[in-house]
Amino acid sequence: MNQTEIINPHAMFFGKVFSREDVAQDFLQNYLSETIVNQLNLSTIHLENESFISNELIKVKGSSLLLAH
């Protein structure tokens, strides 16, 4: 059996899970302090297709995921 090596499983998991806007909203609602959540409009969160992280940093740290509102 030929298995594909997963280089960074945590980043892969994070990217898959948090690319769902409903999951990201739920996570932020439940794990940020009430003070911070009250300053956010979580219903406006959406996934950005563009990255604002340099290619050099991505090569070192892996891919990026950006949620914006």
Backbone as JSON, one array per atom type, in Angstrom:
{
  "sequence": "MNQTEIINPHAMFFGKVFSREDVAQDFLQNYLSETIVNQLNLSTIHLENESFISNELIKVKGSSLLLAH",
  "N": [[0.85, -1.18, 0.0], [0.57, 2.19, -0.87], [1.28, 4.98, 0.87], [0.55, 8.39, 1.4], [2.65, 10.82, 2.69], [1.87, 12.93, 5.33], [2.77, 16.1, 5.88], [2.31, 18.26, 7.69], [0.09, 17.67, 9.81], [-1.53, 18.99, 11.71], [-1.86, 21.61, 10.75], [-3.16, 21.03, 8.38], [-5.55, 19.91, 9.35], [-6.58, 22.11, 10.82], [-6.88, 23.98, 8.74], [-8.83, 22.72, 7.11], [-11.03, 22.47, 8.89], [-11.51, 25.14, 9.84], [-12.01, 26.44, 7.49], [-14.62, 26.36, 7.08], [-17.12, 28.58, 7.53], [-19.2, 28.59, 9.44], [-18.21, 26.95, 11.43], [-15.93, 28.37, 12.25], [-17.16, 30.7, 13.24], [-18.65, 29.62, 15.37], [-16.58, 28.6, 16.97], [-15.15, 30.97, 17.67], [-17.17, 32.34, 19.05], [-17.5, 30.71, 21.28], [-14.98, 30.48, 22.49], [-13.61, 32.87, 22.73], [-13.3, 35.71, 24.9], [-16.2, 37.18, 26.45], [-16.17, 39.94, 26.33], [-14.59, 40.49, 24.07], [-16.04, 39.13, 22.06], [-18.39, 40.62, 22.06], [-17.59, 42.85, 20.68], [-17.42, 42.1, 18.12], [-18.93, 41.3, 14.96], [-20.0, 38.47, 14.31], [-21.52, 37.31, 12.32], [-20.73, 38.38, 9.95], [-18.4, 37.25, 9.18], [-16.2, 35.87, 6.8], [-14.49, 33.68, 4.53], [-11.4, 34.53, 3.21], [-10.04, 34.51, -0.02], [-7.61, 35.38, -0.76], [-4.21, 35.68, 0.29], [-2.39, 37.39, 2.79], [0.07, 36.98, 3.66], [3.54, 36.69, 3.32], [5.2, 34.88, 0.67], [7.59, 33.74, 1.46], [7.32, 33.37, 4.23], [5.17, 31.6, 4.26], [6.4, 29.38, 3.11], [8.07, 28.62, 5.19], [6.37, 28.34, 7.45], [4.06, 27.11, 6.51], [0.81, 26.85, 4.91], [-1.66, 29.52, 4.79], [-4.62, 30.73, 6.41], [-7.25, 32.89, 6.2], [-9.68, 34.61, 7.86], [-12.15, 37.04, 7.56], [-14.02, 40.05, 8.3]],
  "CA": [[0.0, 0.0, 0.0], [1.32, 3.42, -0.98], [0.71, 6.01, 1.74], [1.06, 9.74, 1.23], [3.11, 11.39, 3.96], [1.28, 14.22, 5.68], [3.87, 16.88, 6.45], [1.87, 19.05, 8.84], [-1.31, 17.27, 9.99], [-2.29, 19.97, 12.49], [-2.21, 22.71, 9.85], [-4.14, 20.49, 7.45], [-6.8, 19.8, 10.1], [-7.04, 23.48, 11.1], [-7.33, 24.57, 7.48], [-10.1, 22.1, 6.69], [-12.1, 22.78, 9.83], [-11.81, 26.56, 9.92], [-12.45, 26.98, 6.2], [-16.09, 26.43, 7.2], [-17.43, 29.81, 8.26], [-20.04, 28.3, 10.6], [-17.34, 26.39, 12.47], [-15.11, 29.47, 12.75], [-18.03, 31.55, 14.05], [-18.96, 28.9, 16.6], [-15.36, 28.55, 17.77], [-14.9, 32.3, 18.23], [-18.25, 32.62, 20.01], [-17.37, 29.9, 22.49], [-13.66, 30.46, 23.11], [-13.13, 34.22, 23.03], [-14.0, 36.3, 26.04], [-17.44, 37.88, 26.12], [-15.8, 41.32, 26.0], [-14.14, 40.52, 22.67], [-17.15, 38.71, 21.2], [-19.34, 41.74, 21.97], [-17.05, 43.85, 19.76], [-17.4, 41.49, 16.79], [-20.16, 40.87, 14.31], [-19.57, 37.17, 13.79], [-22.3, 36.94, 11.14], [-20.1, 38.92, 8.74], [-17.13, 36.55, 8.92], [-16.13, 35.08, 5.57], [-13.16, 33.2, 4.19], [-10.72, 35.3, 2.16], [-9.28, 33.67, -0.94], [-6.28, 35.97, -0.91], [-3.36, 35.63, 1.47], [-1.6, 38.59, 3.03], [1.31, 36.5, 4.25], [4.55, 36.57, 2.27], [5.52, 33.52, 0.22], [8.71, 33.24, 2.25], [6.79, 32.9, 5.51], [4.36, 30.41, 3.98], [7.33, 28.26, 2.9], [8.6, 28.24, 6.49], [5.32, 28.01, 8.41], [2.94, 26.41, 5.9], [-0.22, 27.67, 4.28], [-2.37, 30.44, 5.67], [-6.08, 30.78, 6.33], [-7.64, 34.21, 6.68], [-11.1, 34.91, 8.01], [-12.32, 38.48, 7.69], [-15.41, 40.51, 8.39]],
  "C": [[0.89, 1.24, 0.0], [0.63, 4.51, -0.16], [1.36, 7.35, 1.45], [1.44, 10.3, 2.59], [2.45, 12.75, 4.17], [2.32, 15.0, 6.46], [3.44, 17.61, 7.71], [0.39, 18.76, 9.11], [-2.14, 18.29, 10.77], [-2.74, 21.14, 11.61], [-3.27, 22.26, 8.86], [-5.52, 20.41, 8.12], [-7.4, 21.19, 10.34], [-7.6, 24.12, 9.84], [-8.66, 24.02, 7.01], [-11.25, 22.52, 7.58], [-12.49, 24.25, 9.78], [-12.08, 27.2, 8.57], [-13.97, 27.0, 6.13], [-16.44, 27.62, 8.09], [-18.28, 29.54, 9.51], [-19.21, 27.74, 11.75], [-16.48, 27.49, 13.08], [-15.94, 30.39, 13.65], [-18.32, 30.89, 15.4], [-17.75, 28.86, 17.53], [-15.1, 29.9, 18.45], [-15.92, 32.65, 19.29], [-18.01, 31.92, 21.34], [-16.02, 30.0, 23.19], [-13.03, 31.83, 23.32], [-13.9, 34.75, 24.23], [-15.23, 37.05, 25.56], [-17.16, 39.32, 25.7], [-15.39, 41.43, 24.53], [-15.28, 40.17, 21.73], [-18.15, 39.85, 21.01], [-18.87, 42.84, 21.02], [-17.04, 43.35, 18.32], [-18.81, 41.28, 16.26], [-19.83, 39.56, 13.6], [-20.34, 36.75, 12.54], [-21.69, 37.45, 9.84], [-18.79, 38.23, 8.39], [-17.24, 35.75, 7.62], [-14.68, 34.71, 5.29], [-12.6, 34.04, 3.05], [-9.93, 34.34, 1.29], [-7.84, 34.14, -1.09], [-5.51, 35.88, 0.39], [-2.57, 36.93, 1.58], [-0.27, 38.25, 3.69], [2.3, 36.26, 3.12], [4.81, 35.11, 1.92], [6.65, 32.91, 1.03], [8.23, 32.67, 3.59], [5.94, 31.65, 5.32], [5.26, 29.19, 3.79], [7.86, 27.74, 4.23], [7.51, 27.68, 7.4], [4.15, 27.23, 7.82], [1.9, 27.38, 5.38], [-0.94, 28.54, 5.3], [-3.87, 30.35, 5.42], [-6.49, 32.1, 6.93], [-9.16, 34.32, 6.69], [-11.22, 36.4, 8.24], [-13.78, 38.8, 7.91], [-15.51, 41.89, 7.82]]
}
